[in-house]
Amino acid sequence: MSGSRRGGAFGWKALLGIAISAALLAFALRGVDLHEVLREIGRAQPVWFLAAVFAATAVFLVRAWRWKPLLQPMLPDSPLHPRFAATTIGFMANNILPVRIGEFARAFALSRMQPVSAAASFGSVAVERLFDGLTIVLFLVISIALPGFPGTATVDGVEVGALLRLFMMPFAAAGVALLAMVIWPRQAVSVFERTVARVLPRGLRRPVVDALEAFLAGLAVLRTPALILRVSLWSLALWLLNAVSFWLAFRAFDIPVGFGGALFLQSLIAIMVAVPSAPGFFGPYEAAVRIGLVGLWGVEANKALGFAVGFHIGSFIPVTVIGLYFAWRLGFSLREVERSEKVVEQAVERDVPGATGGRGGDAAPAADDAGGAQDPLPNAGGTARP
């Protein structure tokens, strides 16, 4: 893909994310007194707040631990340090760069530090997201089933219980589709290319199909029951710890919602931030808090938005700083982190069986894009170790 086409796609996707973030922020801040929101942030109890931020930051360490069994088929006994460094680099990139470049940056960073291809690394990240999605839905269902969940509440006149039941239908359909991919991976890609990929904008076709093929290649972990169990237990631990961070933040902001509400809110936020947004997920995060705390639990809007803004920024800063530190140690500039998407796409096309470049003219020239003699990131420091 030419630089101009990639740049154009990058531009419109970034603008779409900013527009969606602005709309969701407008919804979240509707009728809110911003001065009172700032006062609520100032009233937060510092011990509880710091405990919440610490727990939220520790989630990334748990992510790095969970990554080990996902990498086991292609990188046995990988050390924790490079996994943690790559994880924080990825989330840092998502926080400060547009169009969700972080997953690519994370995969590429690990391939620079460990003897694993960028394609295999990216495939493991894609499978990780599958376990995240399943765990999020599980905790969403559990939180709704707990006593005291305000299922008869309404948000803008819509009953939340009915809305959630309707919302679960796409997840059930996605579960069936994922099962089909596990059983018939090649056929699944072929059907996807003949149907969904044809209606995607031209600049998105290759990245989406390449990501699907890398994901299917990463499904090797699902062939080993012991690895499935390890990843599942780590996923439960990760999202329980994340819920604990929300519960601690509730205490910091004097929000009278229990642990079930923390389980629900983290799941709702995780789903909301999946939509295109500006860097850092500002907008979807605050809108989810508005729906969850104000619409469901009846928390006063200024207090709820004080929590949303304060805890969002509080959890945003540590992983961003840690990721920037590791990127600096590796010799990554932000420009090079941006270009990691291109590098990973080329690696998938080169290394994943069936991921050829012949998709309607989207193939890049072999000399420049196949990852051969010319390194797209010559300053990334291939021998660097954080």
CORQUI-V453799 format. One line per field, one symbol per residue. ss: DSSP state (H for helix, E for strand, - for the rest). burial: b if it has 9 or more other ideal C-beta (glycine too) atoms within 8 Angstrom, else e. A space follows every 50 residues. Layout:
# CORQUI-V453799
ss = ???
burial = ???
This chain:
# CORQUI-V453799
ss = --HHHHHHHHHHHHHHHHHHHHHHHHHH-----HHHHHHHHHH--HHHHH HHHHHHHHHHHHHHHHHHHHH--------HHHHHHHHHHHHHHHHH---- -HHHHHHHHHHHH----HHHHHHHHHHHHHHHHHHHHHHHHHHHH----- ---EE--EEHHHHHHHHHHHHHHHHHHHHHHHH-HHHHHHHHHH-HHHH- -HHHHHHHHHHHHHHHHHHHHHH-HHHHHHHHHHHHHHHHHHHHHHHHHH HH------HHHHHHHHHHHHHH------HHH--HHHHHHHHHHHHH---- HHHHHHHHHHHHHHHHHHHHHHHHHHHHHH---HHHHH-HHHHHHHHHHH H--------------HHHH-----------------
burial = eeeebbebbbeebbebbbebbbbbbebbbeebeeebbbbbbebbbeebbe bbbebbbbbbbbbbbbbbbbbbebbeebebebbbbbbbbbbbbbbbbbbe bbbbbbbbbbbbbbebbbbbbbbbbbbbbbbbbbbbbebbbbbbebeebb eebbbeeeebbebbeeebeebeebeebbebbeeebeebbeebbeeebeeb eebbbbbbbbbbbbbbbbbbbbebeebbebbbebbbbbbebbbbbbbbbb bbbebebeebbbbbbbbbbbbbbeeebbbbbbbbbbbbbbbbbbbbbebe bbbbbbbbbbbbebbbebbbebbbebbebbbbebebbbbbbbbbbbbbbb bbeebebebeebebeeeebbeeeeebbeebbeebeb
